[in-house]
Amino acid sequence: MDREQKQTFILNVVKFLIWAVLLLFSYQYIQQNPAEKVSLLSWFQVIYQKGEVIYYRVTGKNVDAIKQKHNLEQYFQELIRVTDERPCVDPTVVSSLHEDYATLRSLHSSDLSQHLWDLSAAVIEYDEVIQSPCE
C-alpha cells in the first residue's frame, strides 16, 4: 500500500469505530427506554399493515375489513397491556382474551367478515370487565 491508501484505510477504520460506538450507545438507550423500543417496533408493524392494505386494494378484496382487523388487533394489544398492569383481573378472562387475540391474528381474508363483528363485541366486553374496579 502506498501512503495515500494507508491514510484512507486508517480514516475508514476511525469512521467505523465512531459509528460502532454511536450504534452501541443507541442500542443501550433503546434498551433502557421501553417507549422508544415500542415506537420502533410499531413503526415496522404499521409499514406491514399499510402494505397489506395496498395488496388488498390491488387484488380487489375488502379493504375495510382488513382495516377493521388491524384496529381490533391494536385494541386487543392495549387490553393485554392493561391486564399486565392490573393483577386483579380474573385469569380466565386473561386467557380467553389471549385466545381471542390469537383467533383474530389467524383469521384469513375469507373469514374476516364472519368473525369481525363477534370479536368486536367480545373486545368491548373484555374492556368493561378489565376496567371494572378491583375488589
N, C-alpha and C positions, 0 to 999 in steps of 0.2 A: 504494500500500500504506500502511496505517496503521502506527502504531508497534508494535502487538501482532503483526501479521503479519510485520513485519521481524524481530522478536525470534524468532518461531517459525521463520522461514526460516533465520536465522543459526544457531540451535540445531540445526536439522536438518542443515545443512551441516557443522557441527562434529562431530556424531554420525557422519555419513557418512565424514568424513576419519579419525576414530578407527577405525571399522570397517575402512576400506580399509587402514590401517597394520597393524592386527591380522591381517587376511587376508594381507597381504604377508609378515609375519613367520611366519605359519603355513605358507605356501607354501614359504618358504625352509627352514624346519625339516623339512618333509616331504621336500624335495629332498636335504637333507643326511643324512637318516636313512632308508636303504632299507627297514629293517624296518617302520617306520611306514607307508611307502608301500605295501609288500606287504600289510600288515594291512588297510589301507583298501581296496585293490583286491580282496582276498579276501573282504571283507565283502559287496561287491556280487555276487561270484560265488556266495556262499552263499545270498544272497537269491534269486538267479535259480534256483539248484538247488532250493531249497525250493518256489518257485513251480511249477517243472516237476514236482516230486513231487506237489504238490496237484492239478495238472492231470491227471496220470496217474491219480491216485486217483479223481478225479471222472469221468473218461472210462472207467474200468474197465480200464485197461491194467496191465501187470505193473510194479508199483511197486518190487519187489525188484530187478528187472533195472536199472532206472534208478538206483537207489541204488548198486548194484554198479558201474555205469558211472561214476558220479561218484567213487567210491573209487578206481577204476582210473585215472581222469584225474589225481587228486591224486598217486597213486603214480608215474605217468609224469612228471608235472611235477617231482617230487622227484628222480627219477633223472636228468632232464635237467639240473637244477641241480647235481647231483653230478658229472655228466660235464663241466660247465663248469669245475668246480674241479679236476678231475683230468685233466691234459693227456696222461697216458699211456694213456688209453682209445683203443682202435682206432677210427679214423674211420668204418670200415664199420659198426661196432656203433652208433656215434652216429647215423649216417644212417638205419640201419634202426630205431633207437629213435624217431627223429622221424617216420619213415614210419608206424610202428605207432600212434604217438600221433595222427597226423592221421587214420588209419583209424578209430581209436576215436572221435574227435570227430565224424566224419562219419557214424557209424552211425545208422540210422533206428530207430525203435522196433520195427519188424517184424523187423529183422535182429539185434537185441540178443542174443536167446537163442542164436543160431547162433554168434556170434563172441566172446562174452564169455569162454568157457572157454579158447579158443585164446589170446586176448590176456592172460588171467590167467596162463597157463603161460609165455607169452613174457616178461611183465614179471618173473617170478621168475627166468628165465634171464638176463635183462638185469641184474638186481640182482646175481646171482652173478658175472657177468663184470665188472661195474663195480667191485664190492667186492674183487675179487682184487688181491693186491699188485702194485705196479708193478715192472717188471723194469728 
